[in-house]
Amino acid sequence: MKNYLKLVNFEISRFFKLYLILIGLTIVCQLIGVIRVSKGYMDLAEKVMDKNQLSVSRFIEQYGTFSVQRFVYSEWFLMSIYIGIAMLIIYVFLIWYRDWLGKNSFIYRLLMLPTERITIYFAKLTAIMLLLLGLITLQRLLVLIEIQIVNSIVPADFRTYSYGISNIDIFVLLYPNTFTEFILIYGIGLIFVAVLFTAILFERSYRLKGIFFAIVYGVLSLGVFFAPLLLNGFYPRYFYPLEIILMGIVTSFIVLGSTIWIANHLLKHKIMI
């Protein structure tokens, strides 16, 4: 456990400077965006109402009220989200491949540590999930700040009241209401990252042939994972919803368990020092 925690801390610290830059870009982009979008709406309101001699109610009938959701679907917000997703996806690959880069491959130093090699795999997986949860927590705080900024710029008569992120459609999946939903949603994310990790290990173990093995492995993993939904599509109304859920849980454990077993095998027997 001690070695595992040290490795997690090590992996996070290696990405921390870029992570701070990503956090800074997200904050700056969204705060500038919410101010510009809010002011843009009010400028439009003033221009249209002055030109056409409209009352507030008539303007709202034609253009709608302003809410944080209007900003959430703007290019400012979406761009910051896309950048964050892209950075994390790149890091999923970089967290492994950078260890092989350079004149003296760092991966061999990691593999020589006095601990089980699969611990390295778990540490990298944990680091990715912690970085993801950190960004999601930041986003939750940012939205609360953005709601206050909107309320300070847009008068009450022009806006739809927002009391929190539960009223924003895009955050329904990111912020589950129950612990069970949290485990379900982020468990799926964990499985997909684990599958990508093992696919990378296939490529590192077998090189050119490994690319083919990685693709086949990825397709098979996705096939098993989505098997309950595919069965329900082929045989609609044959299974009860609870049966679909239980089958989904079983296939999730199958995919995750096989992924970890294959990764452990590759690290132990195929990736040599």
N, C-alpha and C positions, 0 to 999 in steps of 0.2 A: 504493500500500500504506500509506503514511504517513497519508493522509487517511482511509483505511478504518479503521485502528487508532484514530485519533482519534475517529471517529464511533462506533465500538464502545464505547470508553471513555466517551464522552459519553452514549450511550443507557443504559449500565449505571448511571452516576452519577446520572442523573435518577430512576431507580427504586430507588436504593440504600437510602434511608431506609425506604421501604415494605418492601423486601426484608429489611432487618434486623428489622423488626417481624414479618414473616412467619416468619423464622427463630426469633425469640424465642417466638412463639406455638407453633410446632411443638415446640420444646424443652420449654417449660413444660407443654404439654398432654400430651406423651408421657411425660415423667418423672413427673408427678403420676399419670397414668393407669397406668403400669406398677406404681407403688407401691400404688395403690388396688386394682388387679385382683389383684395378688399377695397383699396382705393380706386381701382379700375371700375369696380361695380358702382361705387358712389359717384365717380366722375360721369359714368354713363347715366346714372339716375338724374344728376343735376342737369346734364346736357339735354336729355330727352324731356324732362319735366319742364325745363325752361323754354325749349323750342316749341313743344306741342301743348304747353299749358295744361299738363296732366297733374292730377292729384296723386298723392302717395298710393292710394288704393288702386287707381287706374294704372299706374306704372307697374305695380306688383301684379296686377291681372295680366299684363302683357309680357313682363320680363321675369316674374317670379321673385320670391324673397331670396336673400342671401343666407347661406349656411356654410359651416365648415366643410360640408360635403362638396360644395362647389369648388373649394380650394383643393380638396383631396383628389379630385379628378382633373386638376389642372396639370400642365406640363411641369410646373415647378416641383410639385409634390412627387409626381410619378417619376420624374427624372432622378430625384434623390433616392427613391426606392429602387429603381433599376440599377443605379450605380452601386448601391449596397449589395444587391443580389449578385451582380456581375463580379464584384470584388470577392465575395464569399465563394462563388463557384470557382473563380480562378484560384483562390487559396486552397480549395479542396484538392486541386492538382498540385499546386505549388508546395503544399505542406509535405508532399512526398518527393516530388521531382527535384526540389532544391537540394535535398540531401544527397542526390547523386551528381549534382552539378559541381563543377570546379575541378581543380587538379587533384586534390585529395578529397575523395568522396566522403562526406560526413556520415552517410548512412552506415558505413562499416564501423565507425566509432560507436554509433548507437547500438548496433547489433552485438558489439562486444561487451556491452554493459552487463554487470552481474545480475540480470533479471530475465524473466521470460520474455521472449521477443514479442509475444502478443501484447505485452504491456505497452510497447511502443505504439501499436495499432490503437489500443484503447485510449491512450493519452492523446493521440492526434484526433481521434473521433470526439473525445470530450472537449478538446480545445475548440474545435469547429462549432460544437453545439453551444458552448459558453459564449463564444463570440456572437453567434446568432441571437441568443437570448439577451445579450447585452444591447444589441441594436434594437431589438423589439422593445426592451424596457425603455431605452432612450426615446423611441418613437411614441410610446405611451405618454411620457412626460412632455414631449414636444407638442403633442396634440392638445393637451390641457393648456399649455401656454398659448398655442395658436387660437384656441377658443376665446381666451381672454383678449388677445390682440384684435380678433374679429369684433368682439363686443365693444371694444374701445373705439373702433373706426366706423363701424356700421351702426347707425341708430337702431333702437329697438323696433321701430315701425317697419324697418326694411329687412329684418332678419328673422330667420327661424331659430327659435331658441335651441341651443345645444347644451346639454348637461354633462356630456361625456362621450367616450368613444363607442358606447353601446348603440348610439344612434347613427353611427357611420358604417355603411354596408361593408366597405372594404376591410374593416377590422374584425368582422365576425369570426373569421378563421384564425386570425393572429392572436386574439384575446378570448379564449374559450371561457364560458361562464362557470364550468364545473371542472373539478380535478380530473374526472374521467375523460372529458373532452380534451383537456390539455394533454393527457397521456396519449390519447388516440392520435391527435393531430401532430404533435411533436415526435411521437413514436414513429409515425410514418416518415417524417423528415429524417430521423435518425437511421432508419432502415435504408433509405435512398443514399444517404452519405456513406453508410457502411458498404453498400453494393458498389458504389464508385471507388471506394478505397480498395476493395478486393479486385475490382477490374484493373486498377492501376498496378496492383501487385502481380496480376497475371502478365501484364505487359512487361514489367520489370524482370519477371522470372524467365519468360520465354522470348522476349524481344519481338521480332516481327510476327512469329507465330502467336505470341501472347496477345497481340492486337485482335486476332481472330478469336482466340479463346475468350478474351474479355468481352467482345461483342456477343458471342454465343451465350456466355454466362449472364450478361446483363439482360438479354432477351428472355432467357429461361427464368431468371429471377422475377422479372416483371410479369411474365406469364403466370407463374405460380401465385404471385401477390394478387393479381387481378382476377384469378380464376373464379372466385365466388361471384364477382360482378358479371363475368362472361357467362357463367352458368345461368345466372338469373336472366341474362339477356336472351339466351337460347331457349330457356324454359321459364317464361314469365308466369308469375303467380304459382309456380310449383313449390317454391321455398317460402317459408315464413320469414319476415324481416329479421327476427331473432336468429334464425338459422343462418342467414346471410352474414350477420354480424359475427356469430360464433365461428363460421368458416373463415371469415376474414381474419379473426384473431389467430386461428390455427395456422393459416398460410403465412401470416406475418411472423410468427415464431419460427416456422419452417425456414423462411427466407433469411431471417436474422441469424438463426442458429447455424444454418449451412454456410452463410457468409463468413461468420466468425471462424468456423471449423476450417474452411478452405483457406482463409487468410493465415490462420495459425500454421497450417500445413505448408503453405508457400514460404512463410517466413522461416520456418524451421528447416525445411528440406530443399527448397529451390533457390533461395537467395543466399548465396555462399559468400563468406568473407574472403 
